[in-house]
């Protein structure tokens, strides 16, 4: 298991809540007509409109922020940022649409399109994985990508010319293979030539060896074969492996105006969105039993307490930290950025101070909108919960309140996802278990 993935697993297991945010190639599709959200939409109508948009657009980037309770009231945030791109391995090929306004928005905030297109982590949902697995098991390997076909043709030509004069145990090396090409070249060569064996060498290289038919059968049954179907499936799943880790962790999932994000999670990493809105809600509740939408929480805080008009979540956090609303309180939670995630600290010094991020020595701070957005969700959530806890009792809050106490005061907001400009204020409201059971208390 890769060391960084193992660290991610450990963080997930030890976490309290997890926040996420996603960026897409578009938000609202203009096809078909009358698909724009309306002030009079019911939840079902809005879901059906959003479903058509989710099916047309794809995810470009996903940010995760995972909180762990280091000691007493000190919380450490682990930030992760993933560029994503649909899997194109074998028969898999995905069509998606680009919205000019969304691309313009991403460009304005420094989105790296080269990373998205060239280095984006693949992902599949269960339906795509099933189709791919069937082709893999049947041995009917096909390549959808024109670029990969050109690479394969060149590799086959080189091996065909070489093998005619090669003797048994002779080897040659293929160069400049990237990503899935490492798998595809080996699978196609093994399928076409029964007297060769392949082995990756790293650094975009694959070794081709001429072998006897008997030796080939022995190698095919070796547990060390890098082209075992299970390993290919693991690679094809890509980010879906991390998604399944989050699902198994069953920690509270935090977002901001998170309906579209939840729909993309379902469609891209779980199953294609169902036509039934009720089925979608049931599925999301099974995947993530506890949802917290910071928009729902802050709207309520804004109604209950004197809260100045604000235009974004960063301003909300600034108000929550102000002396007018929340006087200096020794029991207030302390939040720091994990040392191995310091590259996600915001570069602007004013914003660093606002978020109370600790930039560790030797780190290089870069401006990264998406990872910091998810961290901000958790910061706002904790500050809001602390304010609600303080105002819920006439007595002073005990030193170092636990996260279970914060969940208790947040109970009325759980599993209420904000419904933007529609006929109701929130949706996806479901009955839940006791507030302490979600994080193992």
KETORLUM-149447 format. One record per residue (C-alpha): x, y, z; residue in three letters. Coordinates in steps of 0.02 Angstrom, whole numbers, always signed. Each point is the difference from the previous one (the first is absolute). Last residue first. Layout:
+--------+--------+--------+-----+
!     xx !     yy !     zz !   r !
+--------+--------+--------+-----+
!      X !      Y !      Z ! ALA !
...
+--------+--------+--------+-----+
//
This chain:
+--------+--------+--------+-----+
!     xx !     yy !     zz !   r !
+--------+--------+--------+-----+
!   -885 !   +424 !  +1051 ! UNK !
!    +28 !    -92 !   -164 ! UNK !
!    -22 !   +143 !   -121 ! UNK !
!   -179 !    -24 !    -54 ! UNK !
!    -62 !    -74 !   +165 ! UNK !
!     +2 !   +163 !    +99 ! UNK !
!   -148 !    +82 !    -86 ! UNK !
!   -120 !   -144 !    +26 ! UNK !
!    -55 !    -79 !   -163 ! UNK !
!    -85 !    +95 !   -138 ! UNK !
!   -168 !    +42 !    -76 ! UNK !
!    +10 !    +81 !   -170 ! UNK !
!     -6 !   +175 !    -74 ! UNK !
!    +63 !     +2 !   -178 ! UNK !
!    -72 !   +175 !    -30 ! UNK !
!    +11 !   +177 !    +68 ! UNK !
!    -88 !   +168 !    -14 ! UNK !
!   -149 !    -51 !   -107 ! UNK !
!    -76 !    +70 !   -162 ! UNK !
!   +169 !    +37 !    -78 ! UNK !
!   +139 !   +127 !     -2 ! UNK !
!   +141 !   -116 !    +58 ! UNK !
!    -58 !   -151 !   +101 ! UNK !
!   +124 !    -23 !   +142 ! UNK !
!    +29 !   -179 !    +53 ! UNK !
!    -78 !    -48 !   +165 ! UNK !
!    +77 !   -164 !    +58 ! UNK !
!    +52 !    +74 !   +167 ! UNK !
!    -61 !   +175 !    +41 ! UNK !
!   -104 !    -42 !   +154 ! UNK !
!   +144 !   -101 !    +73 ! UNK !
!   +127 !   +142 !     -7 ! UNK !
!     -9 !    +29 !   +189 ! UNK !
!    +31 !   -186 !    +28 ! UNK !
!   +137 !     -7 !   -130 ! UNK !
!    +96 !   +135 !    +95 ! UNK !
!    -16 !    -99 !   +160 ! UNK !
!    +64 !   -156 !    -93 ! UNK !
!   +149 !   +105 !    -55 ! UNK !
!    +52 !    +19 !   +180 ! UNK !
!     +0 !   +165 !    +96 ! UNK !
!   +175 !    +52 !    +60 ! UNK !
!    -41 !    +96 !   +158 ! UNK !
!   -183 !     -2 !    +47 ! UNK !
!   -110 !   +129 !    -82 ! UNK !
!    -50 !   +135 !   +123 ! UNK !
!   -176 !    -15 !    +65 ! UNK !
!   -151 !    +77 !    -81 ! UNK !
!     -5 !   -139 !   -128 ! UNK !
!    -44 !    -14 !   -184 ! UNK !
!    +94 !   +160 !    -45 ! UNK !
!   +172 !    -76 !    +32 ! UNK !
!    -44 !   -161 !    -92 ! UNK !
!    -69 !    +96 !   -149 ! UNK !
!   +159 !   +105 !     -9 ! UNK !
!   +108 !   -156 !    +12 ! UNK !
!   -100 !    -84 !   -138 ! UNK !
!    +19 !   +152 !   -111 ! UNK !
!   +188 !     +6 !    +30 ! UNK !
!    +16 !   -186 !    -35 ! UNK !
!   -104 !     +8 !   -159 ! UNK !
!    +87 !   +156 !    -64 ! UNK !
!   +170 !    -83 !    +21 ! UNK !
!    -63 !   -161 !    -80 ! UNK !
!    -65 !    +90 !   -155 ! UNK !
!   +161 !   +104 !     -6 ! UNK !
!   +104 !   -157 !    -16 ! UNK !
!   -106 !    -50 !   -150 ! UNK !
!    +26 !   +170 !    -81 ! UNK !
!   +187 !    -10 !    +36 ! UNK !
!    +15 !   -159 !   -103 ! UNK !
!    -93 !    +80 !   -145 ! UNK !
!    +76 !   +173 !    -15 ! UNK !
!   +184 !    -46 !     +3 ! UNK !
!   +120 !   +147 !    +13 ! UNK !
!   +168 !    -73 !    +45 ! UNK !
!    +97 !     +1 !   +162 ! UNK !
!   +175 !    -77 !     -7 ! UNK !
!    +39 !    -88 !   +163 ! UNK !
!   +172 !     +8 !    +80 ! UNK !
!    -65 !    +51 !   +170 ! UNK !
!   -185 !    -40 !    +29 ! UNK !
!   -142 !   +113 !    -52 ! UNK !
!   -130 !     -6 !   +138 ! UNK !
!   -170 !    +45 !    -67 ! UNK !
!   -101 !   +121 !   +106 ! UNK !
!   -123 !    +22 !   -145 ! UNK !
!     +2 !   +187 !    +12 ! UNK !
!   +186 !     +7 !    +28 ! UNK !
!    +34 !   -102 !   -155 ! UNK !
!   -126 !   +106 !    -96 ! UNK !
!    +93 !   +159 !    +43 ! UNK !
!   +167 !    -82 !    -43 ! UNK !
!    -61 !    -47 !   -176 ! UNK !
!    +82 !   -164 !    -51 ! UNK !
!   -138 !   -113 !    +64 ! UNK !
!    +67 !   -158 !    +82 ! UNK !
!    -15 !   -153 !   -111 ! UNK !
!   +188 !    -34 !     -1 ! UNK !
!    -15 !    -19 !   +190 ! UNK !
!    -85 !   -169 !    -20 ! UNK !
!   +138 !   -107 !    +79 ! UNK !
!     +7 !   +119 !   +148 ! UNK !
!   -186 !    -18 !    +38 ! UNK !
!    -90 !   +169 !     +0 ! UNK !
!    -49 !    +64 !   +171 ! UNK !
!   -167 !    +34 !    +87 ! UNK !
!    -32 !    +53 !   +180 ! UNK !
!   -177 !    -21 !    +64 ! UNK !
!    -71 !   +135 !   +115 ! UNK !
!    +13 !    -47 !   +184 ! UNK !
!   +111 !   +150 !    +39 ! UNK !
!   -136 !   +115 !    -68 ! UNK !
!    +36 !   +171 !    -73 ! UNK !
!   -169 !    +75 !    -40 ! UNK !
!   -106 !    -82 !   -137 ! UNK !
!   -119 !   +117 !    -86 ! UNK !
!    +81 !   +168 !    +35 ! UNK !
!   +174 !    -71 !    +25 ! UNK !
!     +8 !    -66 !   -177 ! UNK !
!    +41 !   -181 !    -38 ! UNK !
!   -174 !    -42 !    -64 ! UNK !
!     +4 !   +161 !   -101 ! UNK !
!   +163 !    -50 !    -86 ! UNK !
!    -70 !   -174 !    -34 ! UNK !
!   -153 !    +73 !    -84 ! UNK !
!   +113 !   +114 !   -102 ! UNK !
!    +92 !   -152 !    -65 ! UNK !
!   -166 !    -83 !    -38 ! UNK !
!    -54 !   +136 !   -121 ! UNK !
!   -107 !   +156 !    -17 ! UNK !
!    -31 !    +54 !   +180 ! UNK !
!   -137 !   +105 !    +79 ! UNK !
!    +34 !    +24 !   +185 ! UNK !
!    -57 !   -133 !   +124 ! UNK !
!    -96 !    +41 !   +158 ! UNK !
!    -49 !   -176 !    +53 ! UNK !
!   -140 !   -123 !    -39 ! UNK !
!    -30 !    +34 !   -186 ! UNK !
!   +185 !     +3 !    -47 ! UNK !
!    +31 !   -157 !   +102 ! UNK !
!   -137 !    -88 !    -99 ! UNK !
!    +71 !    +53 !   -167 ! UNK !
!   +172 !    -51 !    +63 ! UNK !
!    -56 !   -179 !    +36 ! UNK !
!    -93 !    -26 !   -164 ! UNK !
!   +146 !    +71 !   -100 ! UNK !
!   +119 !   -109 !   +101 ! UNK !
!    -87 !   -155 !    -68 ! UNK !
!    +28 !   -145 !   +119 ! UNK !
!    -35 !   -176 !    -61 ! UNK !
!     -3 !   -155 !   +110 ! UNK !
!    -45 !   -174 !    -67 ! UNK !
!   +120 !    +17 !   -148 ! UNK !
!    -11 !   -146 !   -122 ! UNK !
!   -166 !    -69 !    +65 ! UNK !
!    -74 !   +176 !    +15 ! UNK !
!    +60 !    +41 !   -175 ! UNK !
!    -87 !   -156 !    -68 ! UNK !
!   -163 !    +38 !    +89 ! UNK !
!     +0 !   +179 !    -63 ! UNK !
!    +33 !    -56 !   -180 ! UNK !
!   -140 !   -128 !    +14 ! UNK !
!   -119 !   +138 !    +56 ! UNK !
!    +49 !   +108 !   -149 ! UNK !
!    -41 !   -143 !   -119 ! UNK !
!    +83 !     +8 !   -170 ! UNK !
!   +155 !    -81 !    +73 ! UNK !
!   +170 !    +85 !    -14 ! UNK !
!   +129 !   -115 !    -76 ! UNK !
!    +83 !   -102 !   +139 ! UNK !
!   +139 !    +28 !   +127 ! UNK !
!   +150 !   +105 !    -52 ! UNK !
!    -59 !   +117 !   -139 ! UNK !
!   -189 !     +4 !    +23 ! UNK !
!    -11 !     -7 !   +191 ! UNK !
!   +143 !   +121 !    +31 ! UNK !
!    -69 !   +113 !   -137 ! UNK !
!   -171 !     +4 !    +85 ! UNK !
!    +80 !    +36 !   +168 ! UNK !
!    +98 !   +146 !    -72 ! UNK !
!   -157 !    +69 !    -83 ! UNK !
!    -92 !     -4 !   +167 ! UNK !
!   +145 !    +70 !   +103 ! UNK !
!    -42 !   +182 !    +28 ! UNK !
!   +153 !     -8 !   +114 ! UNK !
!    +67 !   -170 !    +47 ! UNK !
!    +32 !   -111 !   +151 ! UNK !
!     -5 !   -190 !     +7 ! UNK !
!    -18 !    -77 !   +173 ! UNK !
!   +109 !   -157 !    +12 ! UNK !
!    -56 !   -168 !    -67 ! UNK !
!   +180 !    -60 !    -27 ! UNK !
!    -62 !   -127 !   -130 ! UNK !
!    -65 !   +137 !   -113 ! UNK !
!   +162 !   +100 !    +15 ! UNK !
!   +101 !   -154 !    -48 ! UNK !
!   -118 !    -32 !   -146 ! UNK !
!    +35 !   +176 !    -64 ! UNK !
!   +187 !    -33 !    +17 ! UNK !
!    -13 !   -155 !   -110 ! UNK !
!   -111 !    +98 !   -121 ! UNK !
!   +149 !   +115 !    -25 ! UNK !
!    +83 !   -130 !   -111 ! UNK !
!   -125 !   -136 !    -40 ! UNK !
!    +98 !    -45 !   -158 ! UNK !
!   +157 !    -32 !   +103 ! UNK !
!    -89 !   -120 !   +117 ! UNK !
!    -80 !    -86 !   -149 ! UNK !
!   +171 !    -24 !    -79 ! UNK !
!    +67 !    -69 !   +164 ! UNK !
!   -144 !   -124 !    +16 ! UNK !
!    +21 !    -55 !   -181 ! UNK !
!   +181 !    -47 !    +30 ! UNK !
!   +113 !   +103 !   -112 ! UNK !
!   +141 !    +23 !   +127 ! UNK !
!    +28 !   -188 !     +7 ! UNK !
!    +72 !    -39 !   +172 ! UNK !
!   -129 !   -135 !    +42 ! UNK !
!    +71 !   -102 !   -147 ! UNK !
!   -127 !    -97 !   -102 ! UNK !
!    +38 !    +90 !   -163 ! UNK !
!   +187 !    -23 !    +32 ! UNK !
!    -17 !   -188 !     +4 ! UNK !
!   -102 !     -1 !   -162 ! UNK !
!   +131 !   +109 !    -87 ! UNK !
!   +140 !   -118 !    +55 ! UNK !
!    -89 !   -143 !    -87 ! UNK !
!    -29 !   +102 !   -159 ! UNK !
!   +185 !    +47 !     -6 ! UNK !
!    +53 !   +178 !    +35 ! UNK !
!    +49 !   +159 !    -94 ! UNK !
!     +9 !   +146 !   +122 ! UNK !
!    -77 !   +173 !    -12 ! UNK !
!    +51 !   +128 !   +132 ! UNK !
!   -116 !   +148 !    +28 ! UNK !
!    +58 !   +178 !    +34 ! UNK !
!    -89 !   +158 !    +60 ! UNK !
!   +124 !    +29 !   +143 ! UNK !
!    -39 !   -170 !    +74 ! UNK !
!    +62 !   -167 !    -66 ! UNK !
!   -168 !    -77 !    -43 ! UNK !
!     +6 !   -185 !    -49 ! UNK !
!    -55 !    -85 !   -159 ! UNK !
!     +2 !   -178 !    -63 ! UNK !
!    +12 !    -61 !   -179 ! UNK !
!    -33 !   -165 !    -88 ! UNK !
!   -190 !     +8 !    -10 ! UNK !
!     -1 !   +162 !   -100 ! UNK !
!   -164 !    +94 !    -31 ! UNK !
!    -79 !    -10 !   +173 ! UNK !
!   +164 !    +26 !    +91 ! UNK !
!    +40 !   +149 !   -110 ! UNK !
!   -174 !    +76 !    +26 ! UNK !
!     +5 !    -23 !   +188 ! UNK !
!   +176 !    +69 !    +18 ! UNK !
!    -32 !   +154 !   -108 ! UNK !
!   -165 !    +35 !    +89 ! UNK !
!    +69 !     -9 !   +177 ! UNK !
!   +144 !   +122 !    -22 ! UNK !
!   -110 !   +104 !   -116 ! UNK !
!   -114 !    +28 !   +151 ! UNK !
!   +113 !   +136 !    +64 ! UNK !
!   +150 !    +38 !   -109 ! UNK !
!   +110 !    -98 !   -120 ! UNK !
!   +154 !    +90 !    -61 ! UNK !
!   +111 !   -151 !    -32 ! UNK !
!    -13 !   -183 !    -52 ! UNK !
!   +146 !   -111 !    +54 ! UNK !
!    +67 !   -156 !    -85 ! UNK !
!    +41 !   -174 !    +67 ! UNK !
!    +75 !   -164 !    -59 ! UNK !
!    -49 !   -150 !   +106 ! UNK !
!    -37 !   -107 !   -156 ! UNK !
!    +82 !    +70 !   -156 ! UNK !
!    -47 !   +158 !    -92 ! UNK !
!     +4 !    +15 !   -190 ! UNK !
!   -188 !     +6 !    -32 ! UNK !
!    -30 !    +72 !   +172 ! UNK !
!    +76 !   +171 !    -37 ! UNK !
!   -104 !    +51 !   -150 ! UNK !
!   -161 !    -55 !    +85 ! UNK !
!    +49 !    +85 !   +163 ! UNK !
!    +32 !   +169 !    -83 ! UNK !
!   -159 !     -8 !   -106 ! UNK !
!   -104 !    -50 !   +151 ! UNK !
!    +69 !   +146 !   +102 ! UNK !
!    -35 !   +127 !   -139 ! UNK !
!   -177 !    -66 !    -23 ! UNK !
!    -29 !     +7 !   +187 ! UNK !
!    +55 !   +182 !    +13 ! UNK !
!   -115 !    +47 !   -145 ! UNK !
!   -144 !    -95 !    +79 ! UNK !
!    +32 !    +88 !   +166 ! UNK !
!    -19 !   +171 !    -83 ! UNK !
!   -158 !    -55 !    -89 ! UNK !
!    -75 !    -54 !   +167 ! UNK !
!   -128 !   -140 !     -5 ! UNK !
!   +116 !   -151 !    +17 ! UNK !
!    -69 !   -176 !     -4 ! UNK !
!    +39 !   -152 !   +105 ! UNK !
!   -115 !   -149 !    -23 ! UNK !
!    +77 !   -110 !   +135 ! UNK !
!   -173 !    -48 !    +62 ! UNK !
!    +50 !    +46 !   +178 ! UNK !
!    +54 !   +174 !    -55 ! UNK !
!   -155 !    +29 !   -104 ! UNK !
!   -111 !    -49 !   +147 ! UNK !
!   +102 !   +106 !   +120 ! UNK !
!    -20 !   +155 !   -110 ! UNK !
!   -189 !    -21 !     -5 ! UNK !
!     -9 !    -25 !   +189 ! UNK !
!   +116 !   +146 !    +35 ! UNK !
!   -107 !   +116 !   -105 ! UNK !
!   -156 !    -51 !    +96 ! UNK !
!    +85 !    +17 !   +168 ! UNK !
!    +65 !   +176 !    -32 ! UNK !
!   +171 !    +36 !    -71 ! UNK !
!   +146 !   +114 !    +41 ! UNK !
!   +163 !    +58 !    -78 ! UNK !
!   +121 !   +120 !    +84 ! UNK !
!    +35 !   +152 !   -109 ! UNK !
!   +180 !    +10 !    -60 ! UNK !
!    -14 !    +47 !   -183 ! UNK !
!   -170 !    +85 !    -17 ! UNK !
!    -25 !    +71 !   +176 ! UNK !
!   +185 !    +32 !    +31 ! UNK !
!    +13 !    +91 !   -166 ! UNK !
!   -157 !    +98 !    +39 ! UNK !
!    +77 !    +77 !   +156 ! UNK !
!   -138 !   +108 !    +79 ! UNK !
!    +69 !   +172 !    +41 ! UNK !
!   -154 !    +81 !    +76 ! UNK !
!    -47 !    +96 !   -158 ! UNK !
!    +22 !   -159 !   -103 ! UNK !
!   -127 !    -91 !   +108 ! UNK !
!   -128 !   +139 !    -24 ! UNK !
!    +30 !     +7 !   -188 ! UNK !
!    -22 !   -188 !    -14 ! UNK !
!   -163 !    +15 !    +97 ! UNK !
!    -62 !   +141 !   -112 ! UNK !
!    +43 !    -96 !   -159 ! UNK !
!    -92 !   -157 !    +58 ! UNK !
!    +88 !   -158 !    -53 ! UNK !
!    -91 !   -162 !    -38 ! UNK !
!    +46 !   -181 !    +34 ! UNK !
!    +24 !   -161 !    -97 ! UNK !
!    +82 !   -148 !    +85 ! UNK !
!   +105 !   -141 !    -70 ! UNK !
!    +29 !   -169 !    +79 ! UNK !
!    +36 !   -142 !   -121 ! UNK !
!   +181 !    -18 !    +57 ! UNK !
!    +49 !   +134 !   +126 ! UNK !
!    -71 !   +174 !    -26 ! UNK !
!    -41 !    +42 !   +182 ! UNK !
!    -84 !   +168 !    +28 ! UNK !
!   +117 !   +141 !    +59 ! UNK !
!    +27 !    +61 !   +178 ! UNK !
!   +119 !   +126 !    +77 ! UNK !
!     +6 !    -36 !   +186 ! UNK !
!    +34 !   +116 !   +147 ! UNK !
!    +28 !    -57 !   +177 ! UNK !
!     -6 !    +97 !   +163 ! UNK !
!    +30 !    -76 !   +173 ! UNK !
!    -73 !   +112 !   +137 ! UNK !
!    +59 !    -15 !   +179 ! UNK !
!   -119 !    +39 !   +142 ! UNK !
!    +47 !    +59 !   +175 ! UNK !
!   -142 !     +0 !   +128 ! UNK !
!    +66 !   -143 !   +108 ! UNK !
!   +135 !    -86 !   -102 ! UNK !
!    +34 !    -38 !   -184 ! UNK !
!   -182 !     -8 !    -55 ! UNK !
!    +11 !    -43 !   -185 ! UNK !
!    -80 !    +99 !   -138 ! UNK !
!     +4 !    -55 !   -182 ! UNK !
!     -3 !   +126 !   -141 ! UNK !
!    -31 !    -64 !   -175 ! UNK !
!     +8 !    +92 !   -166 ! UNK !
!    -63 !    -71 !   -164 ! UNK !
!    +45 !    +59 !   -174 ! UNK !
!    -64 !    -13 !   -177 ! UNK !
!   -165 !    -90 !    +26 ! UNK !
!   -105 !    -33 !   -155 ! UNK !
!   -146 !    +80 !    -90 ! UNK !
!   -142 !    -77 !   -101 ! UNK !
!    -71 !   -125 !   +127 ! UNK !
!    +12 !   +130 !   +140 ! UNK !
!   -101 !   +122 !   -105 ! UNK !
!   -139 !   -124 !    -34 ! UNK !
!     -6 !    -47 !   +184 ! UNK !
!    -11 !   +185 !    +50 ! UNK !
!   -165 !    +17 !    -93 ! UNK !
!    -69 !   -161 !    +76 ! UNK !
!    +58 !    +53 !   +174 ! UNK !
!    -77 !   +172 !    -16 ! UNK !
!   -168 !    -74 !    -50 ! UNK !
!     +4 !   -124 !   +145 ! UNK !
!    +50 !   +135 !   +126 ! UNK !
!   -142 !   +111 !    -61 ! UNK !
!    +51 !   +138 !   -120 ! UNK !
!    -90 !   +167 !    +19 ! UNK !
!   +155 !   +110 !     +6 ! UNK !
!    +54 !    -86 !   -160 ! UNK !
!   +158 !    -95 !    -50 ! UNK !
!    +36 !     +2 !   -189 ! UNK !
!    -52 !   -156 !    -96 ! UNK !
!   -135 !    +87 !   -101 ! UNK !
!    +80 !    -57 !   -162 ! UNK !
!    +97 !   -164 !     -4 ! UNK !
!   +139 !    +45 !     +4 ! UNK !
!    +53 !   +162 !    +84 ! UNK !
!   +106 !    -98 !   +125 ! UNK !
!    +23 !    +74 !   +172 ! UNK !
!   +167 !    -16 !    +88 ! UNK !
!   +143 !    -29 !   -121 ! UNK !
!   +173 !    -81 !    -17 ! UNK !
!    -11 !    -34 !   +187 ! UNK !
!    +87 !    +49 !   +161 ! UNK !
!    -24 !    -99 !   +160 ! UNK !
!     +1 !    +32 !   +186 ! UNK !
!    +24 !   -117 !   +146 ! UNK !
!     -2 !     +3 !   +190 ! UNK !
!    +38 !   -150 !   +111 ! UNK !
!    -57 !    -10 !   +182 ! UNK !
!    +87 !    -84 !   +148 ! UNK !
!   +153 !    -84 !    -73 ! UNK !
!    +99 !   -147 !    +70 ! UNK !
!    -56 !   -125 !   -133 ! UNK !
!    +15 !   +128 !   -140 ! UNK !
!   +175 !    +55 !    +56 ! UNK !
!    +58 !   -181 !     +5 ! UNK !
!    -67 !    -34 !   -174 ! UNK !
!    +87 !   +157 !    -68 ! UNK !
!   +163 !    -56 !    +78 ! UNK !
!    -18 !   -169 !    -87 ! UNK !
!    -33 !    +89 !   -164 ! UNK !
!   +160 !   +101 !    +22 ! UNK !
!   +100 !   -158 !    +37 ! UNK !
!    -61 !    -95 !   -153 ! UNK !
!    -67 !   -171 !    +48 ! UNK !
+--------+--------+--------+-----+
//
